[in-house]
């Protein structure tokens, strides 16, 4: 009898230990974007347990500014580009660098991610009879260096987005390319096109900068449909 009790106790302790361990491996993706700016993502690095587990040369250019968007102040996070991360552990830290065409600056976002991120990604929801997960890490950059890191759903529509982190990105000052060739020269043609298309509009319809974006993006998130009301226990 005592042996059975000990076996059951060991089994329970093992299950509890497994439940408390962070989920480190599961399919997930990442992407970048903006709400009213054109950005160029030039570097991405993910870490887990202080070890680099993934890196790429950035997710490329995202065109987020539109004339209608500036005039109507329709500020929402758009864009979901990025490279495949298949086989990469769920990260606990991220570093991304992006060039803002509005600000003419290269910004660095360096942020710690939640310890339970894997479990948040693993959670399944029933949405209109189909299963969906929040397994997409989104990094949004707005004019003035404001950024948000969001956990978003897949293509089946689980929402709202979950805010993981936000703040003001730091301006990159240690890039060897920028030291040799200033941002204004490296991106001369793209910046000129952007300024020609939107410069006058930005003056006519001033936009927020920096942390002034926080309440605006909070309102955008609060207005998203709430479709995560049927979680499936994992």
VOLUM-522408 format. One record per residue (C-alpha): chain; x, y, z; residue number from 1. Coordinates in steps of 0.02 Angstrom, whole numbers, plus 50000, padded with zeros to 5 digits. Layout:
N
{A {X Y Z} NUM}
...
END
This chain:
234
{A {50000 50000 50000} 1}
{A {50138 50119 50050} 2}
{A {50229 50080 49887} 3}
{A {50075 50128 49784} 4}
{A {50061 50291 49879} 5}
{A {50244 50331 49846} 6}
{A {50225 50290 49661} 7}
{A {50073 50403 49646} 8}
{A {50163 50541 49740} 9}
{A {50313 50531 49624} 10}
{A {50199 50534 49472} 11}
{A {50108 50689 49536} 12}
{A {50272 50777 49573} 13}
{A {50334 50735 49397} 14}
{A {50177 50805 49317} 15}
{A {50189 50963 49422} 16}
{A {50370 50986 49372} 17}
{A {50326 50966 49189} 18}
{A {50183 51090 49205} 19}
{A {50299 51220 49281} 20}
{A {50433 51202 49148} 21}
{A {50428 51330 49008} 22}
{A {50377 51266 48837} 23}
{A {50534 51286 48731} 24}
{A {50493 51201 48566} 25}
{A {50339 51227 48458} 26}
{A {50303 51308 48289} 27}
{A {50304 51498 48295} 28}
{A {50336 51645 48179} 29}
{A {50385 51827 48188} 30}
{A {50357 51984 48086} 31}
{A {50377 52172 48085} 32}
{A {50275 52322 48033} 33}
{A {50220 52498 48072} 34}
{A {50061 52598 48091} 35}
{A {50099 52752 47985} 36}
{A {50281 52737 47930} 37}
{A {50385 52645 47801} 38}
{A {50519 52544 47889} 39}
{A {50661 52432 47837} 40}
{A {50704 52291 47957} 41}
{A {50891 52260 47943} 42}
{A {50933 52140 48085} 43}
{A {50845 52010 48193} 44}
{A {50918 51905 48333} 45}
{A {50826 51793 48456} 46}
{A {50899 51721 48616} 47}
{A {50854 51586 48741} 48}
{A {50945 51561 48906} 49}
{A {51074 51693 48855} 50}
{A {51116 51596 48697} 51}
{A {51083 51654 48520} 52}
{A {50961 51534 48439} 53}
{A {50913 51627 48280} 54}
{A {50972 51773 48174} 55}
{A {50937 51846 48003} 56}
{A {50973 52003 47905} 57}
{A {50802 52078 47940} 58}
{A {50629 52057 47869} 59}
{A {50651 52187 47732} 60}
{A {50545 52339 47689} 61}
{A {50369 52364 47754} 62}
{A {50266 52502 47673} 63}
{A {50149 52566 47809} 64}
{A {50118 52747 47762} 65}
{A {49971 52791 47648} 66}
{A {49895 52959 47604} 67}
{A {49722 52903 47662} 68}
{A {49794 52832 47823} 69}
{A {49882 52996 47866} 70}
{A {49729 53102 47828} 71}
{A {49604 52987 47915} 72}
{A {49721 52948 48062} 73}
{A {49683 52763 48037} 74}
{A {49825 52702 48145} 75}
{A {49838 52514 48160} 76}
{A {49984 52393 48162} 77}
{A {50008 52321 47988} 78}
{A {50132 52204 47907} 79}
{A {50183 52029 47955} 80}
{A {50340 51993 47854} 81}
{A {50481 51889 47921} 82}
{A {50584 51734 47891} 83}
{A {50538 51555 47942} 84}
{A {50591 51506 48118} 85}
{A {50557 51320 48102} 86}
{A {50651 51221 48233} 87}
{A {50699 51377 48332} 88}
{A {50662 51371 48520} 89}
{A {50535 51495 48585} 90}
{A {50645 51645 48630} 91}
{A {50656 51737 48795} 92}
{A {50743 51890 48722} 93}
{A {50740 51981 48556} 94}
{A {50846 52112 48467} 95}
{A {50786 52195 48308} 96}
{A {50851 52343 48209} 97}
{A {50742 52444 48091} 98}
{A {50764 52603 47989} 99}
{A {50621 52728 48003} 100}
{A {50595 52824 47841} 101}
{A {50493 52954 47937} 102}
{A {50629 52985 48066} 103}
{A {50781 52952 47954} 104}
{A {50852 52846 48095} 105}
{A {50903 52666 48129} 106}
{A {50821 52604 48288} 107}
{A {50860 52454 48399} 108}
{A {50727 52361 48495} 109}
{A {50801 52251 48631} 110}
{A {50673 52170 48743} 111}
{A {50651 52027 48866} 112}
{A {50504 51914 48825} 113}
{A {50389 51829 48952} 114}
{A {50451 51669 49033} 115}
{A {50284 51586 48991} 116}
{A {50284 51641 48809} 117}
{A {50289 51461 48748} 118}
{A {50135 51416 48848} 119}
{A {50044 51569 48784} 120}
{A {50087 51515 48607} 121}
{A {50034 51337 48643} 122}
{A {49859 51382 48703} 123}
{A {49727 51333 48575} 124}
{A {49564 51428 48549} 125}
{A {49405 51378 48459} 126}
{A {49360 51515 48334} 127}
{A {49207 51488 48224} 128}
{A {49227 51301 48239} 129}
{A {49413 51301 48199} 130}
{A {49569 51295 48306} 131}
{A {49690 51440 48315} 132}
{A {49840 51492 48420} 133}
{A {49930 51653 48458} 134}
{A {50096 51596 48389} 135}
{A {50152 51753 48296} 136}
{A {50275 51876 48374} 137}
{A {50247 52049 48301} 138}
{A {50366 52197 48320} 139}
{A {50289 52364 48274} 140}
{A {50386 52527 48258} 141}
{A {50301 52697 48252} 142}
{A {50372 52872 48220} 143}
{A {50472 52939 48366} 144}
{A {50541 52766 48405} 145}
{A {50386 52698 48494} 146}
{A {50376 52509 48483} 147}
{A {50260 52371 48537} 148}
{A {50291 52184 48544} 149}
{A {50129 52090 48519} 150}
{A {50076 51909 48522} 151}
{A {49954 51886 48379} 152}
{A {49845 51746 48318} 153}
{A {49859 51647 48159} 154}
{A {49755 51670 48003} 155}
{A {49596 51600 48082} 156}
{A {49562 51754 48185} 157}
{A {49597 51730 48371} 158}
{A {49605 51904 48448} 159}
{A {49635 52028 48527} 160}
{A {49823 52045 48513} 161}
{A {49916 52026 48678} 162}
{A {50038 52165 48722} 163}
{A {50202 52088 48782} 164}
{A {50311 52243 48791} 165}
{A {50323 52423 48734} 166}
{A {50438 52571 48751} 167}
{A {50553 52686 48654} 168}
{A {50682 52603 48543} 169}
{A {50861 52664 48556} 170}
{A {50944 52748 48409} 171}
{A {51084 52639 48341} 172}
{A {51252 52726 48357} 173}
{A {51373 52579 48345} 174}
{A {51336 52511 48171} 175}
{A {51496 52508 48067} 176}
{A {51402 52548 47907} 177}
{A {51320 52701 47981} 178}
{A {51488 52763 48043} 179}
{A {51560 52754 47868} 180}
{A {51404 52807 47772} 181}
{A {51267 52905 47862} 182}
{A {51088 52842 47855} 183}
{A {51038 52990 47746} 184}
{A {51162 52931 47612} 185}
{A {51132 52744 47628} 186}
{A {50945 52764 47602} 187}
{A {50951 52923 47500} 188}
{A {50834 52869 47361} 189}
{A {50704 52784 47472} 190}
{A {50701 52929 47595} 191}
{A {50681 53054 47453} 192}
{A {50533 52958 47381} 193}
{A {50452 52944 47553} 194}
{A {50475 53129 47593} 195}
{A {50408 53179 47423} 196}
{A {50252 53073 47444} 197}
{A {50212 53110 47625} 198}
{A {50314 53257 47689} 199}
{A {50183 53390 47654} 200}
{A {50044 53279 47722} 201}
{A {50135 53250 47886} 202}
{A {50148 53439 47907} 203}
{A {49964 53463 47865} 204}
{A {49907 53317 47974} 205}
{A {50031 53307 48120} 206}
{A {50051 53135 48196} 207}
{A {50099 53083 48374} 208}
{A {50278 53041 48416} 209}
{A {50357 52928 48546} 210}
{A {50252 52873 48695} 211}
{A {50106 52980 48635} 212}
{A {50065 52828 48529} 213}
{A {50030 52718 48681} 214}
{A {49849 52767 48716} 215}
{A {49809 52768 48529} 216}
{A {49871 52591 48505} 217}
{A {49787 52536 48667} 218}
{A {49622 52599 48595} 219}
{A {49655 52507 48432} 220}
{A {49686 52345 48529} 221}
{A {49532 52369 48639} 222}
{A {49423 52384 48483} 223}
{A {49480 52217 48413} 224}
{A {49351 52076 48416} 225}
{A {49364 51963 48568} 226}
{A {49367 51789 48494} 227}
{A {49474 51704 48627} 228}
{A {49328 51658 48741} 229}
{A {49335 51472 48704} 230}
{A {49507 51410 48758} 231}
{A {49542 51225 48735} 232}
{A {49639 51157 48884} 233}
{A {49818 51107 48841} 234}
END
